[in-house]
Amino acid sequence: MTEDPVKLYVIVMAILLCVLSYVAYDSWKQASAYEAAIHRAPREAEQMKTLASEVKALVDQIAKSELRDGGEKVLIERVEKTMNLTRSQYGSDTVPIGRGVKGREKRFTYDYGGGRGSPALRRLEVAKFCESVERASGGIVKTIELQLRRATGEGAPEVGKTEKVTDDRYKAKIVFGLRVVD
């Protein structure tokens, strides 16, 4: 390379200086990141504590309710009975929640106003029924889907007419659901 040992010494020292400078700069960046994390830690610990208490409250709520043993259908039917509603059809199914999420969603479908034994309902009755089910479950069972179709009959104008509606009754299809973790 070179026959001059002083020149070789200076080149090696310059290379060492560059390497040490890079190591010092990288260490300084890591120390800054650690210092920022130390300043964030108390705030994040409070957030984690708040979230943990919310999860614990939900677990306690489920443990105390009748939903822990699969009593969703019983709860819905109890509310239905207290409101003197008669349904024309009932169905239930369980569907997977989605990719990457463990668990499934239980769905309960109730149809009203589909026959002689099940009269059509007013919108207010449907709304109160959905609200009562959600309240009775402590907000665990939710109304997922609600379909209202105007029931034809006494007081309803013929199709295409613009007369005033005197009897506001609807056929309702209500889907309640909750998520269950496997």
Disulfide bonds with the S-S distance in Angstrom:
none
